Each structure stands twice: as C-alpha cells, then as structure tokens.
Amino acid sequence: MYDKSLILDILKQIKNSLEIILKRFSAIKKPDDFTNSNEGLEKLDSICMQLIAIGESLKQIDKISGKELLKKYSEIEWDKAKRIRDVIAHHYFDVDEEVVFTVCKVHLPLIHKVVEKIIKDLEG
C-alpha cells in the first residue's frame, strides 16, 4: 500500500498548477497569442514551467503508488502527460506554441476534472 496523504498533497499541488495554467491561458485565444507579444511569451514560459511541475509530480505519484493509482483513471493518457515534462525540459527551444495551446485548450480541463475526482476518491 502507498502513502495516501503524500499522494494527496502531490495531487493538490497538481490541481493548483492546473488552475494557474487555466487562469493564465484564459487570455489566449489562438496559438499566435503566445508569440506575438512579450506578455504572450511570458504566459507561454509560465505555463511551460507549470507543465514541467505537473509532469514531474505525476512521475512521483507513479513511483509512490507502484504505477497503480493513475492507471485506474484511464480516461487520461498519463504517459503523454508525463512526457510533456521531458519535451519541455530537454527541448525547450523547440517548444511548439500550437502544441501548448492544444494541451491547454483540449487536455487540461479534463485532467483537472480527473485530478479532482482522484482527490475526492482518496479523501472518501
């Protein structure tokens, strides 16, 4: 069995990061909004930093839970969520604003919803 309280703490950090990203992303209407101004570039940088933190935290959850917890919530492609951390961290100058836009617009709202469900399940 794994340390539920530690995983809950990590999940709450992930939830907080997701909320930060979604708030910052709310002003972005198209991928070019990231690159056509200093403010957009700052949003891209800050969102990427949060995505790195989320990916690293998901890896920690897998390590702590013996890769058992996240696989119970198969509506998310957790491996892809973890890999975006590696792409951003190791190939930062190759980060594609269209990919970040799609991740934020399409995938993060569902991940946020599932993370909230996991928290609720573990607390219940």
GURO-149952 format. One line per field, with one value per atom (N, C-alpha, C): x, y, z; atom name. Coordinates in Angstrom, 3 decimals, padded with zeros to 6 digits. Layout:
<nodes>
xx <- c(X; ...)
yy <- c(Y; ...)
zz <- c(Z; ...)
a <- c(CA; ...)
</nodes>
This chain:
<nodes>
xx <- c(000.850; 000.000; 000.886; 000.380; 001.168; 000.662; 001.461; 001.176; 000.145; -001.114; -002.195; -002.067; -001.615; -001.524; -000.468; 000.628; 001.656; 001.119; 000.436; -000.138; -001.199; -001.994; -002.995; -002.328; -001.240; -000.509; -000.020; 000.518; 001.013; -000.142; -001.238; -002.408; -002.952; -002.930; -003.396; -002.452; -001.161; -000.212; -000.474; -000.744; -001.071; -002.327; -003.341; -004.595; -004.347; -003.545; -003.206; -002.487; -001.529; -000.819; -001.762; -002.667; -003.649; -004.504; -004.914; -005.732; -004.943; -003.682; -002.825; -002.730; -002.466; -002.362; -003.664; -004.777; -006.061; -006.389; -006.015; -006.231; -005.362; -004.101; -003.194; -003.565; -004.031; -004.389; -005.679; -006.507; -007.823; -007.722; -006.610; -006.438; -005.941; -005.565; -005.009; -006.148; -006.338; -007.435; -006.955; -005.685; -005.097; -003.610; -002.972; -001.560; -000.651; -000.898; -000.055; -000.084; -001.127; -001.197; -000.024; 000.569; 001.734; 002.983; 003.051; 004.318; 004.286; 003.131; 003.056; 003.252; 003.613; 003.868; 004.713; 005.320; 006.087; 005.191; 003.969; 003.031; 002.682; 002.493; 002.194; 003.350; 004.564; 005.744; 005.897; 005.572; 005.623; 004.596; 003.413; 002.392; 002.870; 003.461; 003.979; 005.044; 005.979; 007.033; 006.449; 005.528; 004.989; 004.137; 003.391; 002.588; 003.506; 004.567; 005.509; 006.137; 006.461; 007.044; 006.057; 004.805; 003.789; 003.605; 003.665; 003.541; 004.701; 005.887; 007.039; 006.771; 006.270; 005.971; 004.917; 003.887; 002.830; 003.388; 004.159; 004.734; 005.624; 006.445; 007.327; 006.506; 005.451; 004.596; 003.866; 003.439; 002.794; 003.771; 005.025; 006.045; 006.233; 006.190; 006.323; 005.161; 003.951; 002.776; 002.940; 003.404; 003.634; 004.655; 005.721; 006.766; 006.223; 005.508; 004.978; 003.924; 003.068; 001.962; 002.322; 003.565; 003.940; 003.205; 002.925; 002.211; 000.787; 000.202; -001.139; -002.258; -002.006; -003.096; -003.587; -002.706; -003.132; -003.789; -003.350; -003.926; -005.398; -005.861; -007.284; -008.152; -007.527; -008.238; -007.797; -008.260; -007.760; -008.285; -009.157; -009.650; -008.567; -007.458; -006.318; -005.154; -004.463; -003.238; -002.082; -001.900; -000.951; 000.477; 000.823; 002.189; 002.473; 001.511; 001.694; 001.784; 000.985; 001.015; 002.380; 002.972; 004.297; 005.388; 005.233; 006.261; 006.372; 005.276; 005.375; 006.402; 006.553; 007.588; 008.957; 009.220; 010.529; 010.777; 009.761; 009.901; 010.231; 009.477; 009.708; 011.064; 011.373; 012.600; 013.861; 013.801; 015.003; 015.101; 013.993; 013.977; 013.251; 013.543; 012.764; 012.723; 013.820; 013.852; 013.046; 012.620; 011.806; 010.325; 009.946; 008.552; 007.683; 006.635; 005.717; 004.495; 004.269; 003.144; 001.806; 001.706; 000.450; 000.190; 001.256; 001.109; 000.686; 001.342; 000.980; -000.462; -000.856; -002.226; -003.217; -002.946; -003.848; -003.899; -002.752; -002.717; -003.599; -003.439; -004.200; -005.691; -006.016; -007.419; -008.182; -007.538; -008.246; -008.036; -006.797; -006.479; -006.536; -006.097; -006.010; -007.353; -008.418; -009.701; -010.126; -009.902; -010.249; -009.305; -008.023; -007.075; -007.451; -007.824; -008.236; -009.429; -010.394; -011.592; -011.233; -010.359; -009.971; -009.127; -008.237; -007.442; -008.365; -009.368; -010.339; -011.045; -011.378; -012.036; -011.098; -009.845; -008.889; -008.758; -008.666; -008.572; -009.799; -010.954; -012.202; -012.223; -011.829; -011.810; -010.864; -009.680; -008.708; -009.118; -009.818; -010.279; -011.501; -012.265; -013.508; -013.284)
yy <- c(-001.192; 000.000; 001.243; 002.285; 003.514; 004.592; 005.629; 006.732; 007.671; 007.477; 008.283; 009.764; 010.089; 011.509; 012.216; 011.541; 012.128; 012.306; 011.302; 011.408; 012.505; 012.616; 013.699; 015.068; 015.228; 016.503; 016.802; 015.805; 015.994; 016.307; 015.596; 015.849; 017.264; 017.740; 019.106; 020.136; 019.837; 020.712; 020.699; 019.526; 019.410; 020.204; 020.050; 020.787; 022.287; 022.752; 024.171; 024.620; 023.837; 024.178; 024.216; 023.264; 023.251; 024.513; 024.923; 026.129; 027.379; 027.420; 028.534; 028.581; 027.424; 027.373; 027.825; 027.274; 027.595; 029.082; 029.674; 031.112; 031.911; 031.575; 032.298; 032.073; 030.886; 030.551; 031.232; 031.656; 032.219; 033.418; 034.119; 035.278; 034.877; 033.627; 033.143; 032.588; 033.159; 032.734; 031.918; 032.049; 031.292; 031.105; 030.103; 029.832; 031.049; 031.883; 033.059; 034.044; 033.994; 034.891; 034.659; 033.464; 033.186; 033.904; 034.140; 034.598; 036.008; 036.650; 037.972; 039.144; 038.846; 039.926; 039.393; 040.307; 039.907; 039.250; 039.772; 039.193; 037.764; 037.524; 036.175; 035.226; 035.699; 034.873; 034.565; 035.547; 035.308; 034.257; 034.312; 033.297; 031.922; 031.851; 030.583; 030.029; 030.875; 030.446; 029.946; 030.708; 030.329; 029.070; 028.919; 027.707; 026.501; 026.658; 025.553; 025.140; 026.110; 025.786; 024.962; 025.339; 024.587; 023.187; 023.068; 021.751; 020.838; 021.412; 020.639; 020.134; 021.002; 020.625; 019.527; 019.649; 018.628; 017.294; 017.304; 016.057; 015.382; 016.161; 015.613; 015.048; 015.742; 015.278; 013.990; 013.866; 012.627; 011.461; 011.716; 010.671; 010.259; 011.233; 010.922; 010.049; 010.386; 009.588; 008.150; 007.980; 006.627; 005.879; 006.565; 005.930; 005.524; 006.434; 006.174; 005.072; 005.074; 004.110; 002.826; 002.680; 001.494; 001.429; 002.583; 002.735; 002.175; 002.123; 001.559; 002.600; 003.796; 004.759; 005.340; 005.930; 006.651; 005.740; 004.495; 003.596; 003.280; 003.548; 003.366; 004.437; 005.492; 006.618; 006.712; 005.744; 005.538; 006.554; 007.455; 008.469; 009.483; 009.450; 010.333; 009.475; 009.976; 009.320; 009.844; 009.224; 009.707; 009.711; 008.734; 008.712; 009.955; 010.396; 011.626; 012.839; 012.846; 013.969; 014.043; 012.896; 012.877; 013.244; 012.807; 013.052; 014.513; 015.281; 016.693; 017.401; 016.945; 017.499; 017.303; 016.106; 015.815; 016.643; 016.758; 017.534; 018.988; 019.570; 020.978; 021.157; 020.295; 020.461; 020.223; 019.290; 018.920; 019.524; 020.040; 020.611; 021.950; 022.757; 023.980; 024.889; 025.005; 025.915; 025.369; 024.120; 023.517; 023.454; 024.049; 024.004; 024.690; 024.009; 024.491; 025.105; 026.386; 027.065; 026.442; 025.838; 025.180; 023.941; 023.217; 022.047; 022.486; 023.506; 024.009; 024.512; 025.207; 025.699; 024.528; 023.483; 022.320; 021.627; 021.469; 020.842; 021.625; 022.955; 023.800; 023.806; 023.904; 024.044; 022.721; 021.636; 020.356; 019.423; 019.285; 018.226; 018.646; 019.853; 020.240; 020.329; 020.809; 020.808; 019.406; 018.389; 017.016; 016.509; 016.792; 016.367; 016.998; 018.271; 018.957; 018.236; 017.900; 017.207; 015.841; 015.103; 013.778; 013.890; 014.864; 015.061; 015.371; 016.196; 016.468; 015.184; 014.320; 013.048; 012.141; 012.074; 011.235; 011.739; 013.053; 013.634; 013.231; 013.395; 013.044; 011.568; 010.722; 009.273; 008.915; 009.540; 009.233; 009.785; 010.918; 011.508; 010.784; 010.159; 009.498; 008.197)
zz <- c(000.000; 000.000; 000.000; -000.540; -000.661; 000.294; 000.441; 001.356; 000.725; 001.098; 000.514; 000.833; 002.026; 002.386; 001.542; 001.249; 000.388; -001.029; -001.528; -002.875; -002.915; -001.878; -001.828; -001.875; -001.146; -001.192; -002.607; -003.265; -004.633; -005.579; -005.437; -006.289; -006.086; -004.870; -004.612; -005.227; -005.242; -005.929; -007.438; -007.983; -009.408; -009.717; -008.880; -009.076; -009.072; -008.141; -008.070; -009.346; -009.813; -011.046; -012.240; -012.304; -013.397; -013.369; -012.190; -012.069; -012.459; -012.112; -012.521; -014.042; -014.646; -016.107; -016.750; -016.306; -016.935; -016.792; -015.665; -015.484; -016.453; -016.518; -017.420; -018.881; -019.192; -020.568; -021.015; -020.092; -020.447; -021.390; -021.377; -022.261; -023.655; -023.820; -025.085; -025.935; -027.117; -028.000; -029.188; -029.542; -030.650; -030.369; -030.967; -030.666; -030.823; -031.827; -032.054; -030.886; -030.071; -028.910; -027.955; -028.009; -027.181; -027.683; -028.986; -029.568; -030.126; -030.144; -030.772; -029.810; -028.547; -027.588; -026.438; -025.716; -024.534; -023.490; -023.349; -022.379; -022.761; -024.060; -024.529; -024.276; -024.538; -024.280; -022.797; -021.950; -020.506; -020.098; -020.701; -020.410; -020.858; -022.059; -022.565; -021.618; -021.219; -020.293; -018.969; -018.414; -017.101; -017.196; -018.279; -018.470; -018.639; -019.419; -019.605; -018.276; -017.435; -016.127; -015.293; -015.318; -014.575; -015.173; -016.497; -017.139; -016.732; -016.605; -016.129; -014.714; -013.864; -012.471; -012.420; -013.244; -013.269; -013.730; -014.803; -015.306; -014.284; -013.615; -012.578; -011.422; -011.049; -009.951; -010.312; -011.551; -011.995; -011.930; -012.289; -012.176; -010.721; -009.804; -008.369; -007.903; -008.368; -007.981; -008.464; -009.694; -010.197; -009.341; -008.965; -008.159; -006.792; -006.152; -004.811; -004.824; -005.862; -005.910; -006.661; -007.063; -007.830; -009.159; -009.717; -011.003; -010.964; -009.774; -009.629; -009.649; -009.108; -008.934; -010.254; -011.030; -012.228; -013.257; -013.334; -014.340; -014.065; -012.854; -012.532; -013.195; -013.668; -014.284; -015.742; -016.516; -017.878; -018.893; -018.482; -019.419; -019.781; -019.044; -019.313; -019.810; -020.828; -021.298; -020.442; -019.269; -018.281; -018.806; -019.636; -020.174; -020.991; -021.781; -022.559; -021.642; -020.589; -019.633; -018.951; -018.673; -018.040; -019.052; -020.282; -021.301; -021.698; -021.595; -021.976; -021.107; -019.882; -018.994; -019.612; -020.118; -020.710; -021.965; -022.790; -024.029; -023.706; -022.787; -022.443; -021.766; -020.817; -020.045; -020.876; -021.802; -022.536; -023.937; -024.432; -025.791; -025.771; -024.749; -024.538; -025.754; -026.471; -027.613; -028.793; -028.692; -029.742; -029.362; -028.240; -027.800; -028.835; -029.230; -030.258; -029.568; -029.808; -029.151; -029.526; -030.702; -031.097; -030.237; -029.917; -029.044; -027.645; -027.119; -025.789; -025.794; -026.857; -026.980; -026.925; -027.712; -027.747; -026.392; -025.762; -024.439; -023.473; -023.476; -022.542; -022.862; -024.116; -024.536; -024.441; -024.891; -025.042; -023.846; -023.413; -022.448; -020.982; -020.677; -019.262; -018.542; -019.191; -018.457; -018.008; -018.870; -018.486; -017.393; -017.522; -016.488; -015.148; -015.172; -013.937; -013.305; -014.128; -013.637; -013.034; -013.697; -013.210; -011.943; -011.878; -010.656; -009.480; -009.701; -008.634; -008.196; -009.150; -008.835; -008.027; -008.423; -007.692; -006.253; -006.086; -004.740; -003.921; -004.517; -003.820; -003.466; -004.402; -004.134; -002.989; -002.967; -001.926; -000.559; -000.580; 000.684; 001.233; 000.345; 000.730; 001.338)
a <- c(N; CA; C; N; CA; C; N; CA; C; N; CA; C; N; CA; C; N; CA; C; N; CA; C; N; CA; C; N; CA; C; N; CA; C; N; CA; C; N; CA; C; N; CA; C; N; CA; C; N; CA; C; N; CA; C; N; CA; C; N; CA; C; N; CA; C; N; CA; C; N; CA; C; N; CA; C; N; CA; C; N; CA; C; N; CA; C; N; CA; C; N; CA; C; N; CA; C; N; CA; C; N; CA; C; N; CA; C; N; CA; C; N; CA; C; N; CA; C; N; CA; C; N; CA; C; N; CA; C; N; CA; C; N; CA; C; N; CA; C; N; CA; C; N; CA; C; N; CA; C; N; CA; C; N; CA; C; N; CA; C; N; CA; C; N; CA; C; N; CA; C; N; CA; C; N; CA; C; N; CA; C; N; CA; C; N; CA; C; N; CA; C; N; CA; C; N; CA; C; N; CA; C; N; CA; C; N; CA; C; N; CA; C; N; CA; C; N; CA; C; N; CA; C; N; CA; C; N; CA; C; N; CA; C; N; CA; C; N; CA; C; N; CA; C; N; CA; C; N; CA; C; N; CA; C; N; CA; C; N; CA; C; N; CA; C; N; CA; C; N; CA; C; N; CA; C; N; CA; C; N; CA; C; N; CA; C; N; CA; C; N; CA; C; N; CA; C; N; CA; C; N; CA; C; N; CA; C; N; CA; C; N; CA; C; N; CA; C; N; CA; C; N; CA; C; N; CA; C; N; CA; C; N; CA; C; N; CA; C; N; CA; C; N; CA; C; N; CA; C; N; CA; C; N; CA; C; N; CA; C; N; CA; C; N; CA; C; N; CA; C; N; CA; C; N; CA; C; N; CA; C; N; CA; C; N; CA; C; N; CA; C; N; CA; C; N; CA; C; N; CA; C; N; CA; C; N; CA; C; N; CA; C; N; CA; C; N; CA; C; N; CA; C; N; CA; C; N; CA; C; N; CA; C)
</nodes>
